[in-house]
């Protein structure tokens, strides 16, 4: 009798486990079952629309940033050009003055060379 009770209990446990697994499997099957084609197409279309929207927003933001960068670059170029235009005449004048100073400083040296060579 003791042996039969153990076998019955074991059989009962296996049977209960089987039915519990069957219920869990059926529930998961319902939750994870493939959707009909129309639902899949709607999901894909929604994902594509979302991706298109995000790409458009990213492109728009990138264009705005590029436009601002070009504008800042143009401003820097114009300021540098203005400074160069203002300083160019002064630089040329300073160069001519330096050339005259060197030429005047070299005159005694030239005279000395003429006297020695002459």
Biopython code that builds the backbone (N, CA, C, O; Angstrom):
import numpy as np
from Bio.PDB.StructureBuilder import StructureBuilder

atoms = [
    (1, "UNK", "N", (0.805, -1.176, 0.000)),
    (1, "UNK", "CA", (0.000, 0.000, 0.000)),
    (1, "UNK", "C", (0.852, 1.244, 0.000)),
    (1, "UNK", "O", (0.527, 2.210, -0.691)),
    (2, "UNK", "N", (1.941, 1.252, 0.759)),
    (2, "UNK", "CA", (2.812, 2.415, 0.817)),
    (2, "UNK", "C", (3.445, 2.711, -0.515)),
    (2, "UNK", "O", (3.636, 3.869, -0.885)),
    (3, "UNK", "N", (3.768, 1.660, -1.233)),
    (3, "UNK", "CA", (4.399, 1.835, -2.527)),
    (3, "UNK", "C", (3.411, 2.410, -3.545)),
    (3, "UNK", "O", (3.786, 3.237, -4.376)),
    (4, "UNK", "N", (2.158, 1.974, -3.480)),
    (4, "UNK", "CA", (1.140, 2.457, -4.396)),
    (4, "UNK", "C", (0.791, 3.901, -4.128)),
    (4, "UNK", "O", (0.541, 4.652, -5.071)),
    (5, "UNK", "N", (0.765, 4.320, -2.860)),
    (5, "UNK", "CA", (0.472, 5.715, -2.534)),
    (5, "UNK", "C", (1.553, 6.624, -3.072)),
    (5, "UNK", "O", (1.245, 7.697, -3.591)),
    (6, "UNK", "N", (2.807, 6.231, -2.967)),
    (6, "UNK", "CA", (3.914, 7.040, -3.480)),
    (6, "UNK", "C", (3.835, 7.173, -4.979)),
    (6, "UNK", "O", (4.122, 8.234, -5.532)),
    (7, "UNK", "N", (3.447, 6.098, -5.641)),
    (7, "UNK", "CA", (3.321, 6.131, -7.094)),
    (7, "UNK", "C", (2.164, 7.014, -7.502)),
    (7, "UNK", "O", (2.277, 7.768, -8.468)),
    (8, "UNK", "N", (1.053, 6.938, -6.788)),
    (8, "UNK", "CA", (-0.105, 7.782, -7.086)),
    (8, "UNK", "C", (0.223, 9.250, -6.873)),
    (8, "UNK", "O", (-0.169, 10.096, -7.677)),
    (9, "UNK", "N", (0.934, 9.559, -5.803)),
    (9, "UNK", "CA", (1.300, 10.947, -5.509)),
    (9, "UNK", "C", (2.228, 11.476, -6.587)),
    (9, "UNK", "O", (2.076, 12.601, -7.063)),
    (10, "UNK", "N", (3.192, 10.649, -6.964)),
    (10, "UNK", "CA", (4.133, 11.054, -8.003)),
    (10, "UNK", "C", (3.404, 11.260, -9.328)),
    (10, "UNK", "O", (3.663, 12.242, -10.025)),
    (11, "UNK", "N", (2.519, 10.373, -9.677)),
    (11, "UNK", "CA", (1.744, 10.482, -10.917)),
    (11, "UNK", "C", (0.869, 11.721, -10.883)),
    (11, "UNK", "O", (0.729, 12.432, -11.879)),
    (12, "UNK", "N", (0.281, 11.967, -9.716)),
    (12, "UNK", "CA", (-0.570, 13.143, -9.549)),
    (12, "UNK", "C", (0.261, 14.418, -9.712)),
    (12, "UNK", "O", (-0.195, 15.368, -10.347)),
    (13, "UNK", "N", (1.471, 14.452, -9.149)),
    (13, "UNK", "CA", (2.349, 15.622, -9.262)),
    (13, "UNK", "C", (2.773, 15.847, -10.709)),
    (13, "UNK", "O", (2.795, 16.980, -11.189)),
    (14, "UNK", "N", (3.104, 14.778, -11.390)),
    (14, "UNK", "CA", (3.512, 14.894, -12.796)),
    (14, "UNK", "C", (2.343, 15.408, -13.624)),
    (14, "UNK", "O", (2.509, 16.276, -14.481)),
    (15, "UNK", "N", (1.157, 14.863, -13.358)),
    (15, "UNK", "CA", (-0.028, 15.289, -14.093)),
    (15, "UNK", "C", (-0.350, 16.753, -13.817)),
    (15, "UNK", "O", (-0.703, 17.490, -14.737)),
    (16, "UNK", "N", (-0.233, 17.183, -12.569)),
    (16, "UNK", "CA", (-0.488, 18.588, -12.213)),
    (16, "UNK", "C", (0.551, 19.497, -12.882)),
    (16, "UNK", "O", (0.212, 20.573, -13.377)),
    (17, "UNK", "N", (1.803, 19.065, -12.895)),
    (17, "UNK", "CA", (2.856, 19.839, -13.561)),
    (17, "UNK", "C", (2.597, 19.959, -15.049)),
    (17, "UNK", "O", (2.819, 21.007, -15.656)),
    (18, "UNK", "N", (2.112, 18.843, -15.634)),
    (18, "UNK", "CA", (1.807, 18.864, -17.061)),
    (18, "UNK", "C", (0.715, 19.884, -17.361)),
    (18, "UNK", "O", (0.840, 20.674, -18.297)),
    (19, "UNK", "N", (-0.371, 19.867, -16.556)),
    (19, "UNK", "CA", (-1.474, 20.800, -16.799)),
    (19, "UNK", "C", (-1.070, 22.247, -16.498)),
    (19, "UNK", "O", (-1.493, 23.170, -17.194)),
    (20, "UNK", "N", (-0.266, 22.436, -15.480)),
    (20, "UNK", "CA", (0.216, 23.793, -15.188)),
    (20, "UNK", "C", (1.062, 24.302, -16.353)),
    (20, "UNK", "O", (0.922, 25.450, -16.774)),
    (21, "UNK", "N", (1.935, 23.449, -16.868)),
    (21, "UNK", "CA", (2.753, 23.828, -18.029)),
    (21, "UNK", "C", (1.899, 24.101, -19.251)),
    (21, "UNK", "O", (2.176, 25.015, -20.029)),
    (22, "UNK", "N", (0.851, 23.293, -19.412)),
    (22, "UNK", "CA", (-0.061, 23.481, -20.533)),
    (22, "UNK", "C", (-0.757, 24.838, -20.440)),
    (22, "UNK", "O", (-0.878, 25.541, -21.443)),
    (23, "UNK", "N", (-1.215, 25.212, -19.244)),
    (23, "UNK", "CA", (-1.880, 26.504, -19.058)),
    (23, "UNK", "C", (-0.912, 27.669, -19.287)),
    (23, "UNK", "O", (-1.254, 28.641, -19.961)),
    (24, "UNK", "N", (0.279, 27.566, -18.731)),
    (24, "UNK", "CA", (1.278, 28.628, -18.919)),
    (24, "UNK", "C", (1.639, 28.746, -20.395)),
    (24, "UNK", "O", (1.731, 29.853, -20.926)),
    (25, "UNK", "N", (1.842, 27.623, -21.054)),
    (25, "UNK", "CA", (2.179, 27.629, -22.482)),
    (25, "UNK", "C", (1.074, 28.232, -23.324)),
    (25, "UNK", "O", (1.340, 29.001, -24.247)),
    (26, "UNK", "N", (-0.177, 27.884, -23.008)),
    (26, "UNK", "CA", (-1.306, 28.437, -23.763)),
    (26, "UNK", "C", (-1.399, 29.947, -23.561)),
    (26, "UNK", "O", (-1.650, 30.691, -24.509)),
    (27, "UNK", "N", (-1.197, 30.395, -22.327)),
    (27, "UNK", "CA", (-1.238, 31.839, -22.051)),
    (27, "UNK", "C", (-0.142, 32.585, -22.792)),
    (27, "UNK", "O", (-0.385, 33.630, -23.397)),
    (28, "UNK", "N", (1.063, 32.043, -22.740)),
    (28, "UNK", "CA", (2.173, 32.676, -23.465)),
    (28, "UNK", "C", (1.939, 32.636, -24.970)),
    (28, "UNK", "O", (2.275, 33.578, -25.688)),
    (29, "UNK", "N", (1.366, 31.549, -25.431)),
    (29, "UNK", "CA", (1.058, 31.440, -26.862)),
    (29, "UNK", "C", (0.094, 32.519, -27.308)),
    (29, "UNK", "O", (0.254, 33.098, -28.383)),
    (30, "UNK", "N", (-0.912, 32.793, -26.481)),
    (30, "UNK", "CA", (-1.860, 33.859, -26.823)),
    (30, "UNK", "C", (-1.189, 35.228, -26.792)),
    (30, "UNK", "O", (-1.450, 36.079, -27.642)),
    (31, "UNK", "N", (-0.326, 35.427, -25.808)),
    (31, "UNK", "CA", (0.347, 36.726, -25.698)),
    (31, "UNK", "C", (1.366, 36.944, -26.808)),
    (31, "UNK", "O", (1.511, 38.057, -27.314)),
    (32, "UNK", "N", (2.065, 35.891, -27.183)),
    (32, "UNK", "CA", (3.160, 36.025, -28.144)),
    (32, "UNK", "C", (2.791, 35.574, -29.551)),
    (32, "UNK", "O", (3.651, 35.517, -30.429)),
    (33, "UNK", "N", (1.543, 35.260, -29.766)),
    (33, "UNK", "CA", (1.124, 34.777, -31.088)),
    (33, "UNK", "C", (1.341, 35.874, -32.122)),
    (33, "UNK", "O", (1.170, 37.056, -31.825)),
    (34, "UNK", "N", (1.712, 35.487, -33.317)),
    (34, "UNK", "CA", (1.903, 36.489, -34.376)),
    (34, "UNK", "C", (0.611, 37.251, -34.627)),
    (34, "UNK", "O", (-0.489, 36.702, -34.562)),
    (35, "UNK", "N", (0.783, 38.518, -34.912)),
    (35, "UNK", "CA", (-0.381, 39.348, -35.207)),
    (35, "UNK", "C", (-0.788, 39.127, -36.661)),
    (35, "UNK", "O", (0.013, 38.680, -37.481)),
    (36, "UNK", "N", (-2.011, 39.439, -36.959)),
    (36, "UNK", "CA", (-2.446, 39.344, -38.361)),
    (36, "UNK", "C", (-1.629, 40.297, -39.235)),
    (36, "UNK", "O", (-1.068, 41.274, -38.738)),
    (37, "UNK", "N", (-1.565, 40.014, -40.526)),
    (37, "UNK", "CA", (-0.771, 40.816, -41.460)),
    (37, "UNK", "C", (-1.121, 42.284, -41.432)),
    (37, "UNK", "O", (-0.232, 43.130, -41.529)),
    (38, "UNK", "N", (-2.409, 42.613, -41.299)),
    (38, "UNK", "CA", (-2.804, 44.027, -41.296)),
    (38, "UNK", "C", (-2.222, 44.745, -40.081)),
    (38, "UNK", "O", (-1.809, 45.901, -40.177)),
    (39, "UNK", "N", (-2.189, 44.059, -38.939)),
    (39, "UNK", "CA", (-1.607, 44.681, -37.746)),
    (39, "UNK", "C", (-0.106, 44.860, -37.909)),
    (39, "UNK", "O", (0.450, 45.882, -37.507)),
    (40, "UNK", "N", (0.547, 43.871, -38.496)),
    (40, "UNK", "CA", (1.988, 43.966, -38.725)),
    (40, "UNK", "C", (2.281, 45.131, -39.660)),
    (40, "UNK", "O", (3.201, 45.912, -39.415)),
    (41, "UNK", "N", (1.493, 45.251, -40.744)),
    (41, "UNK", "CA", (1.706, 46.353, -41.693)),
    (41, "UNK", "C", (1.489, 47.704, -41.023)),
    (41, "UNK", "O", (2.236, 48.651, -41.269)),
    (42, "UNK", "N", (0.453, 47.792, -40.165)),
    (42, "UNK", "CA", (0.212, 49.050, -39.441)),
    (42, "UNK", "C", (1.381, 49.377, -38.520)),
    (42, "UNK", "O", (1.800, 50.531, -38.424)),
    (43, "UNK", "N", (1.904, 48.360, -37.847)),
    (43, "UNK", "CA", (3.049, 48.570, -36.956)),
    (43, "UNK", "C", (4.282, 49.009, -37.718)),
    (43, "UNK", "O", (5.000, 49.909, -37.285)),
    (44, "UNK", "N", (4.529, 48.371, -38.858)),
    (44, "UNK", "CA", (5.686, 48.742, -39.686)),
    (44, "UNK", "C", (5.504, 50.161, -40.216)),
    (44, "UNK", "O", (6.451, 50.947, -40.219)),
    (45, "UNK", "N", (4.293, 50.493, -40.664)),
    (45, "UNK", "CA", (4.030, 51.840, -41.182)),
    (45, "UNK", "C", (4.218, 52.883, -40.087)),
    (45, "UNK", "O", (4.783, 53.949, -40.331)),
    (46, "UNK", "N", (3.746, 52.576, -38.884)),
    (46, "UNK", "CA", (3.906, 53.525, -37.774)),
    (46, "UNK", "C", (5.383, 53.709, -37.441)),
    (46, "UNK", "O", (5.834, 54.827, -37.191)),
    (47, "UNK", "N", (6.133, 52.612, -37.436)),
    (47, "UNK", "CA", (7.574, 52.712, -37.167)),
    (47, "UNK", "C", (8.272, 53.502, -38.262)),
    (47, "UNK", "O", (9.151, 54.314, -37.977)),
    (48, "UNK", "N", (7.888, 53.271, -39.508)),
    (48, "UNK", "CA", (8.493, 54.007, -40.624)),
    (48, "UNK", "C", (8.156, 55.490, -40.534)),
    (48, "UNK", "O", (9.015, 56.337, -40.780)),
    (49, "UNK", "N", (6.913, 55.813, -40.183)),
    (49, "UNK", "CA", (6.526, 57.222, -40.028)),
    (49, "UNK", "C", (7.320, 57.884, -38.913)),
    (49, "UNK", "O", (7.771, 59.021, -39.050)),
    (50, "UNK", "N", (7.487, 57.166, -37.807)),
    (50, "UNK", "CA", (8.259, 57.713, -36.689)),
    (50, "UNK", "C", (9.710, 57.936, -37.096)),
    (50, "UNK", "O", (10.297, 58.970, -36.777)),
    (51, "UNK", "N", (10.284, 56.971, -37.796)),
    (51, "UNK", "CA", (11.663, 57.103, -38.261)),
    (51, "UNK", "C", (11.790, 58.264, -39.238)),
    (51, "UNK", "O", (12.749, 59.032, -39.161)),
    (52, "UNK", "N", (10.839, 58.404, -40.153)),
    (52, "UNK", "CA", (10.849, 59.502, -41.119)),
    (52, "UNK", "C", (10.756, 60.851, -40.393)),
    (52, "UNK", "O", (11.467, 61.795, -40.738)),
    (53, "UNK", "N", (9.882, 60.938, -39.393)),
    (53, "UNK", "CA", (9.714, 62.177, -38.633)),
    (53, "UNK", "C", (11.005, 62.537, -37.901)),
    (53, "UNK", "O", (11.436, 63.689, -37.926)),
    (54, "UNK", "N", (11.621, 61.549, -37.248)),
    (54, "UNK", "CA", (12.865, 61.824, -36.515)),
    (54, "UNK", "C", (13.990, 62.207, -37.461)),
    (54, "UNK", "O", (14.797, 63.081, -37.142)),
    (55, "UNK", "N", (14.055, 61.562, -38.626)),
    (55, "UNK", "CA", (15.091, 61.914, -39.608)),
    (55, "UNK", "C", (14.876, 63.333, -40.120)),
    (55, "UNK", "O", (15.835, 64.082, -40.306)),
    (56, "UNK", "N", (13.626, 63.701, -40.346)),
    (56, "UNK", "CA", (13.313, 65.055, -40.815)),
    (56, "UNK", "C", (13.691, 66.093, -39.758)),
    (56, "UNK", "O", (14.256, 67.138, -40.082)),
    (57, "UNK", "N", (13.380, 65.802, -38.499)),
    (57, "UNK", "CA", (13.744, 66.722, -37.415)),
    (57, "UNK", "C", (15.259, 66.856, -37.306)),
    (57, "UNK", "O", (15.776, 67.961, -37.136)),
    (58, "UNK", "N", (15.964, 65.743, -37.401)),
    (58, "UNK", "CA", (17.425, 65.772, -37.322)),
    (58, "UNK", "C", (18.002, 66.575, -38.478)),
    (58, "UNK", "O", (18.926, 67.365, -38.283)),
    (59, "UNK", "N", (17.470, 66.383, -39.675)),
    (59, "UNK", "CA", (17.928, 67.139, -40.840)),
    (59, "UNK", "C", (17.672, 68.623, -40.637)),
    (59, "UNK", "O", (18.541, 69.446, -40.925)),
    (60, "UNK", "N", (16.495, 68.973, -40.146)),
    (60, "UNK", "CA", (16.153, 70.380, -39.917)),
    (60, "UNK", "C", (17.100, 71.016, -38.902)),
    (60, "UNK", "O", (17.595, 72.122, -39.119)),
    (61, "UNK", "N", (17.350, 70.320, -37.795)),
    (61, "UNK", "CA", (18.267, 70.854, -36.774)),
    (61, "UNK", "C", (19.679, 70.988, -37.339)),
    (61, "UNK", "O", (20.374, 71.963, -37.052)),
    (62, "UNK", "N", (20.100, 70.017, -38.138)),
    (62, "UNK", "CA", (21.439, 70.080, -38.738)),
    (62, "UNK", "C", (21.545, 71.255, -39.703)),
    (62, "UNK", "O", (22.566, 71.941, -39.736)),
    (63, "UNK", "N", (20.500, 71.488, -40.483)),
    (63, "UNK", "CA", (20.505, 72.623, -41.407)),
    (63, "UNK", "C", (20.571, 73.944, -40.645)),
    (63, "UNK", "O", (21.288, 74.859, -41.050)),
    (64, "UNK", "N", (19.828, 74.045, -39.549)),
    (64, "UNK", "CA", (19.870, 75.269, -38.740)),
    (64, "UNK", "C", (21.262, 75.489, -38.169)),
    (64, "UNK", "O", (21.785, 76.603, -38.211)),
    (65, "UNK", "N", (21.861, 74.432, -37.636)),
    (65, "UNK", "CA", (23.202, 74.567, -37.060)),
    (65, "UNK", "C", (24.212, 74.953, -38.132)),
    (65, "UNK", "O", (25.083, 75.788, -37.889)),
    (66, "UNK", "N", (24.104, 74.354, -39.313)),
    (66, "UNK", "CA", (25.017, 74.672, -40.407)),
    (66, "UNK", "C", (24.834, 76.124, -40.834)),
    (66, "UNK", "O", (25.813, 76.824, -41.090)),
    (67, "UNK", "N", (23.599, 76.573, -40.911)),
    (67, "UNK", "CA", (23.317, 77.954, -41.297)),
    (67, "UNK", "C", (23.936, 78.927, -40.293)),
    (67, "UNK", "O", (24.529, 79.932, -40.684)),
    (68, "UNK", "N", (23.797, 78.628, -39.006)),
    (68, "UNK", "CA", (24.390, 79.492, -37.973)),
    (68, "UNK", "C", (25.914, 79.469, -38.067)),
    (68, "UNK", "O", (26.560, 80.505, -37.911)),
    (69, "UNK", "N", (26.488, 78.303, -38.319)),
    (69, "UNK", "CA", (27.948, 78.202, -38.428)),
    (69, "UNK", "C", (28.453, 78.993, -39.630)),
    (69, "UNK", "O", (29.477, 79.669, -39.538)),
    (70, "UNK", "N", (27.747, 78.917, -40.753)),
    (70, "UNK", "CA", (28.143, 79.683, -41.944)),
    (70, "UNK", "C", (28.039, 81.175, -41.653)),
    (70, "UNK", "O", (28.910, 81.954, -42.042)),
    (71, "UNK", "N", (26.981, 81.561, -40.975)),
    (71, "UNK", "CA", (26.794, 82.973, -40.626)),
    (71, "UNK", "C", (27.927, 83.466, -39.725)),
    (71, "UNK", "O", (28.469, 84.550, -39.943)),
    (72, "UNK", "N", (28.281, 82.679, -38.724)),
    (72, "UNK", "CA", (29.384, 83.071, -37.832)),
    (72, "UNK", "C", (30.700, 83.124, -38.600)),
    (72, "UNK", "O", (31.502, 84.034, -38.392)),
    (73, "UNK", "N", (30.928, 82.159, -39.485)),
    (73, "UNK", "CA", (32.145, 82.156, -40.294)),
    (73, "UNK", "C", (32.218, 83.384, -41.183)),
    (73, "UNK", "O", (33.281, 83.990, -41.327)),
    (74, "UNK", "N", (31.103, 83.751, -41.775)),
    (74, "UNK", "CA", (31.054, 84.944, -42.626)),
    (74, "UNK", "C", (31.361, 86.199, -41.800)),
    (74, "UNK", "O", (32.087, 87.080, -42.261)),
    (75, "UNK", "N", (30.816, 86.283, -40.590)),
    (75, "UNK", "CA", (31.089, 87.435, -39.718)),
    (75, "UNK", "C", (32.573, 87.518, -39.370)),
    (75, "UNK", "O", (33.163, 88.597, -39.422)),
    (76, "UNK", "N", (33.174, 86.390, -39.016)),
    (76, "UNK", "CA", (34.603, 86.377, -38.668)),
    (76, "UNK", "C", (35.435, 86.792, -39.875)),
    (76, "UNK", "O", (36.375, 87.576, -39.741)),
    (77, "UNK", "N", (35.097, 86.272, -41.052)),
    (77, "UNK", "CA", (35.830, 86.635, -42.270)),
    (77, "UNK", "C", (35.720, 88.134, -42.533)),
    (77, "UNK", "O", (36.722, 88.786, -42.828)),
    (78, "UNK", "N", (34.516, 88.682, -42.429)),
    (78, "UNK", "CA", (34.326, 90.116, -42.691)),
    (78, "UNK", "C", (35.080, 90.981, -41.686)),
    (78, "UNK", "O", (35.650, 92.007, -42.059)),
    (79, "UNK", "N", (35.088, 90.579, -40.417)),
    (79, "UNK", "CA", (35.844, 91.356, -39.415)),
    (79, "UNK", "C", (37.336, 91.296, -39.703)),
    (79, "UNK", "O", (38.024, 92.314, -39.622)),
    (80, "UNK", "N", (37.845, 90.114, -40.039)),
    (80, "UNK", "CA", (39.273, 89.969, -40.340)),
    (80, "UNK", "C", (39.642, 90.777, -41.580)),
    (80, "UNK", "O", (40.697, 91.409, -41.622)),
    (81, "UNK", "N", (38.786, 90.758, -42.571)),
    (81, "UNK", "CA", (39.051, 91.532, -43.789)),
    (81, "UNK", "C", (39.057, 93.025, -43.487)),
    (81, "UNK", "O", (39.899, 93.761, -44.003)),
    (82, "UNK", "N", (38.129, 93.471, -42.661)),
    (82, "UNK", "CA", (38.063, 94.886, -42.281)),
    (82, "UNK", "C", (39.340, 95.302, -41.543)),
    (82, "UNK", "O", (39.902, 96.364, -41.811)),
    (83, "UNK", "N", (39.788, 94.463, -40.621)),
    (83, "UNK", "CA", (41.022, 94.768, -39.876)),
    (83, "UNK", "C", (42.207, 94.798, -40.828)),
    (83, "UNK", "O", (43.053, 95.688, -40.730)),
    (84, "UNK", "N", (42.283, 93.841, -41.747)),
    (84, "UNK", "CA", (43.391, 93.812, -42.713)),
    (84, "UNK", "C", (43.363, 95.047, -43.604)),
    (84, "UNK", "O", (44.410, 95.629, -43.887)),
    (85, "UNK", "N", (42.185, 95.449, -44.046)),
    (85, "UNK", "CA", (42.070, 96.646, -44.890)),
    (85, "UNK", "C", (42.515, 97.899, -44.142)),
    (85, "UNK", "O", (43.128, 98.792, -44.726)),
    (86, "UNK", "N", (42.205, 97.961, -42.855)),
    (86, "UNK", "CA", (42.607, 99.139, -42.060)),
    (86, "UNK", "C", (44.100, 99.145, -41.774)),
    (86, "UNK", "O", (44.710, 100.214, -41.748)),
    (87, "UNK", "N", (44.700, 97.988, -41.559)),
    (87, "UNK", "CA", (46.119, 97.946, -41.164)),
    (87, "UNK", "C", (47.070, 97.883, -42.349)),
    (87, "UNK", "O", (48.253, 98.190, -42.199)),
    (88, "UNK", "N", (46.587, 97.494, -43.520)),
    (88, "UNK", "CA", (47.469, 97.358, -44.688)),
    (88, "UNK", "C", (48.222, 98.655, -45.002)),
    (88, "UNK", "O", (49.441, 98.605, -45.165)),
    (89, "UNK", "N", (47.560, 99.809, -45.094)),
    (89, "UNK", "CA", (48.312, 101.039, -45.397)),
    (89, "UNK", "C", (49.363, 101.357, -44.330)),
    (89, "UNK", "O", (50.458, 101.818, -44.652)),
    (90, "UNK", "N", (49.030, 101.114, -43.074)),
    (90, "UNK", "CA", (49.982, 101.390, -41.988)),
    (90, "UNK", "C", (51.174, 100.440, -42.072)),
    (90, "UNK", "O", (52.311, 100.841, -41.825)),
    (91, "UNK", "N", (50.913, 99.187, -42.420)),
    (91, "UNK", "CA", (52.003, 98.215, -42.543)),
    (91, "UNK", "C", (52.912, 98.584, -43.705)),
    (91, "UNK", "O", (54.134, 98.487, -43.597)),
    (92, "UNK", "N", (52.323, 99.004, -44.810)),
    (92, "UNK", "CA", (53.139, 99.406, -45.967)),
    (92, "UNK", "C", (53.981, 100.629, -45.622)),
    (92, "UNK", "O", (55.160, 100.691, -45.970)),
    (93, "UNK", "N", (53.390, 101.587, -44.950)),
    (93, "UNK", "CA", (54.120, 102.799, -44.553)),
    (93, "UNK", "C", (55.247, 102.449, -43.587)),
    (93, "UNK", "O", (56.355, 102.972, -43.707)),
    (94, "UNK", "N", (54.970, 101.570, -42.636)),
    (94, "UNK", "CA", (56.005, 101.164, -41.683)),
    (94, "UNK", "C", (57.130, 100.428, -42.404)),
    (94, "UNK", "O", (58.296, 100.588, -42.043)),
    (95, "UNK", "N", (56.806, 99.636, -43.402)),
    (95, "UNK", "CA", (57.830, 98.934, -44.177)),
    (95, "UNK", "C", (58.711, 99.903, -44.943)),
    (95, "UNK", "O", (59.929, 99.729, -44.979)),
    (96, "UNK", "N", (58.120, 100.920, -45.556)),
    (96, "UNK", "CA", (58.903, 101.933, -46.281)),
    (96, "UNK", "C", (59.803, 102.708, -45.327)),
    (96, "UNK", "O", (60.960, 102.987, -45.644)),
    (97, "UNK", "N", (59.271, 103.055, -44.161)),
    (97, "UNK", "CA", (60.082, 103.784, -43.176)),
    (97, "UNK", "C", (61.253, 102.927, -42.706)),
    (97, "UNK", "O", (62.369, 103.427, -42.560)),
    (98, "UNK", "N", (61.009, 101.649, -42.470)),
    (98, "UNK", "CA", (62.087, 100.756, -42.034)),
    (98, "UNK", "C", (63.146, 100.635, -43.119)),
    (98, "UNK", "O", (64.337, 100.595, -42.813)),
    (99, "UNK", "N", (62.733, 100.576, -44.375)),
    (99, "UNK", "CA", (63.680, 100.495, -45.487)),
    (99, "UNK", "C", (64.531, 101.764, -45.559)),
    (99, "UNK", "O", (65.738, 101.694, -45.790)),
    (100, "UNK", "N", (63.908, 102.904, -45.365)),
    (100, "UNK", "CA", (64.649, 104.171, -45.363)),
    (100, "UNK", "C", (65.637, 104.212, -44.205)),
    (100, "UNK", "O", (66.780, 104.637, -44.377)),
    (101, "UNK", "N", (65.200, 103.769, -43.017)),
    (101, "UNK", "CA", (66.093, 103.768, -41.852)),
    (101, "UNK", "C", (67.304, 102.872, -42.095)),
    (101, "UNK", "O", (68.427, 103.250, -41.760)),
    (102, "UNK", "N", (67.093, 101.701, -42.667)),
    (102, "UNK", "CA", (68.196, 100.781, -42.950)),
    (102, "UNK", "C", (69.120, 101.391, -43.999)),
    (102, "UNK", "O", (70.343, 101.307, -43.893)),
    (103, "UNK", "N", (68.522, 101.999, -44.999)),
    (103, "UNK", "CA", (69.323, 102.617, -46.058)),
    (103, "UNK", "C", (70.173, 103.751, -45.493)),
    (103, "UNK", "O", (71.346, 103.875, -45.848)),
    (104, "UNK", "N", (69.606, 104.572, -44.628)),
    (104, "UNK", "CA", (70.357, 105.676, -44.013)),
    (104, "UNK", "C", (71.444, 105.137, -43.086)),
    (104, "UNK", "O", (72.546, 105.683, -43.037)),
    (105, "UNK", "N", (71.137, 104.072, -42.356)),
    (105, "UNK", "CA", (72.130, 103.498, -41.453)),
    (105, "UNK", "C", (73.267, 102.856, -42.242)),
    (105, "UNK", "O", (74.392, 102.799, -41.746)),
    (106, "UNK", "N", (73.012, 102.382, -43.426)),
    (106, "UNK", "CA", (74.032, 101.723, -44.238)),
    (106, "UNK", "C", (74.893, 102.728, -45.001)),
    (106, "UNK", "O", (75.956, 102.362, -45.503)),
    (107, "UNK", "N", (74.459, 103.983, -45.100)),
    (107, "UNK", "CA", (75.200, 104.992, -45.873)),
    (107, "UNK", "C", (76.618, 105.177, -45.356)),
    (107, "UNK", "O", (77.546, 105.167, -46.165)),
    (108, "UNK", "N", (76.841, 105.344, -44.061)),
    (108, "UNK", "CA", (78.224, 105.496, -43.595)),
    (108, "UNK", "C", (79.071, 104.267, -43.908)),
    (108, "UNK", "O", (80.267, 104.386, -44.175)),
    (109, "UNK", "N", (78.465, 103.110, -43.877)),
    (109, "UNK", "CA", (79.181, 101.884, -44.199)),
    (109, "UNK", "C", (79.593, 101.888, -45.670)),
    (109, "UNK", "O", (80.713, 101.498, -46.000)),
    (110, "UNK", "N", (78.712, 102.318, -46.538)),
    (110, "UNK", "CA", (79.036, 102.409, -47.969)),
    (110, "UNK", "C", (80.167, 103.408, -48.201)),
    (110, "UNK", "O", (81.082, 103.153, -48.984)),
    (111, "UNK", "N", (80.095, 104.534, -47.518)),
    (111, "UNK", "CA", (81.138, 105.560, -47.677)),
    (111, "UNK", "C", (82.478, 105.013, -47.198)),
    (111, "UNK", "O", (83.520, 105.275, -47.799)),
    (112, "UNK", "N", (82.438, 104.255, -46.115)),
    (112, "UNK", "CA", (83.681, 103.675, -45.590)),
    (112, "UNK", "C", (84.268, 102.670, -46.558)),
    (112, "UNK", "O", (85.486, 102.605, -46.726)),
    (113, "UNK", "N", (83.433, 101.903, -47.183)),
    (113, "UNK", "CA", (83.906, 100.909, -48.148)),
    (113, "UNK", "C", (84.496, 101.613, -49.370)),
    (113, "UNK", "O", (85.509, 101.164, -49.907)),
    (114, "UNK", "N", (83.869, 102.722, -49.821)),
    (114, "UNK", "CA", (84.386, 103.466, -50.971)),
    (114, "UNK", "C", (85.768, 104.021, -50.649)),
    (114, "UNK", "O", (86.666, 103.996, -51.489)),
    (115, "UNK", "N", (85.931, 104.523, -49.430)),
    (115, "UNK", "CA", (87.209, 105.104, -49.030)),
    (115, "UNK", "C", (88.305, 104.060, -48.962)),
    (115, "UNK", "O", (89.440, 104.349, -49.341)),
    (116, "UNK", "N", (88.017, 102.889, -48.506)),
    (116, "UNK", "CA", (89.012, 101.830, -48.387)),
    (116, "UNK", "C", (89.343, 101.280, -49.775)),
    (116, "UNK", "O", (90.503, 100.994, -50.069)),
    (117, "UNK", "N", (88.348, 101.135, -50.609)),
    (117, "UNK", "CA", (88.541, 100.544, -51.926)),
    (117, "UNK", "C", (89.140, 101.564, -52.892)),
    (117, "UNK", "O", (89.815, 101.196, -53.854)),
    (118, "UNK", "N", (88.898, 102.806, -52.638)),
    (118, "UNK", "CA", (89.202, 103.823, -53.594)),
    (118, "UNK", "C", (90.547, 104.300, -53.721)),
    (118, "UNK", "O", (90.817, 105.176, -54.542)),
]
sb = StructureBuilder()
sb.init_structure("model")
sb.init_model(0)
sb.init_chain("A")
sb.init_seg("    ")
for serial, (resi, resn, name, xyz) in enumerate(atoms, 1):
    if name == "N":
        sb.init_residue(resn, " ", resi, " ")
    sb.init_atom(name, np.array(xyz, "f"), 0.0, 1.0, " ", f" {name:<3s}", serial, name[0])
structure = sb.get_structure()
